[in-house]
Amino acid sequence: MKYRIAGWAGVGFLVAGCWALYFASANKANSIEPIVYTLATLTQPVVLLIHHFSVSFYWVLFANTVTYGLVGLTVETLRQKLSNFKTAHYGNSPA
C-alpha cells in the first residue's frame, strides 16, 4: 500500500511540475484561457488556498505532492476496507 501512496504523491509532483512548465512557456501576451485555468486549479487544489499569497514554485510542488499523497492515502485505505468487506461478506467466490 505504501508504494501506491508514493505513486499518488509522485503523480502530484508531476502534475505541478507540468503545469509550471506550461505556464513558464506560455505566451505572456495572451491571457490564460478559462478552461486552462480551471483545469490547473482542479489538478492543483493547493492553488485555491494560496492563490492570493506569493508562494515559490518549490512550495507549490511540495504542497501538491503532499495533497496528492493524502488523497492517495484516503483512496487506498477505503479501497482496502472495501476489499476486506467484500471478502468477509461474500467470500472468495468469483461470482
N, C-alpha and C positions, 0 to 999 in steps of 0.2 A: 504494500500500500504506500510505503514511503517513496518508492520510485514514481508512482503515479502522481503523487502530490508534487514531487520535484518536477515532473513533466508539466504539470499545470503552471508552476512557478516559471519554468523555462519559457512556456508559451507567453506568459505575461511580459517577461523580459523582451522577447522577440517582437511582440505587438508594439510595445512602447518604442523600441528601437526603430522599427519600420516606420512608425508614424513620425518619429524625429527626423529620419532620413527624408521622408516625403516632404515635410514642412520646411526642411532646410533647403531642399532643391526646388521647391515650388516657386513659381514666378510671383514676386512680391507686388508687382504692379496690378495683378488680378486679385480680386477679393476671393476669399475662400468660399466655395460653393456650400450652401446649407447642408446638402446631403453628406458631403465630405466631413464637415464639422460635426454633424450629428453622429456619423459613424465613428469618428475619432473619439468623441465624448463617450459613446456607448462602450467602446472597447477599452477605454481607459477611465474607469469610474473615478479614479483619484482626481482627474481633471475637474470634475464637478465641484470637488471640495476645495481645490487650490486654485481655481480659475482667477480669483481676484488678488492672489498673492504672487509675488515674484519668487519662483522656485527654480532651482537649477535643473538642468536636464538629468543629472545623476539622481536627484531626489525623486524625480518622476519615474525613472527606471526602477529605482528601489521600491517606491510605493506601489507601482503597478505589479512588480514581481510578488510583493507580499500580498497584495489584494488577490491576485490570481491563485497564489498558494493557499490562502484562506478559503477561497471559493472551492478549490480542489479538495481541500480537507473536508469541507462540508459535503460536497457531492460524493466523494469516495466513502465517507462514513455512512451516509444514507444508502448508498449502493450496497455496501457490505451488510447493513442491517436488513435491507430488503431481501438480499440473497439468503441470509440466515432465516428470515421469517418464512420465505417460500420453502426452504429445505425443511424447517421444523413442522410446517403445517401440511405440506403436500408431498413430502418425501423426495426421493431422488428419481422418481419415475419420469420418463421422458414425455409423458402426456402433459 
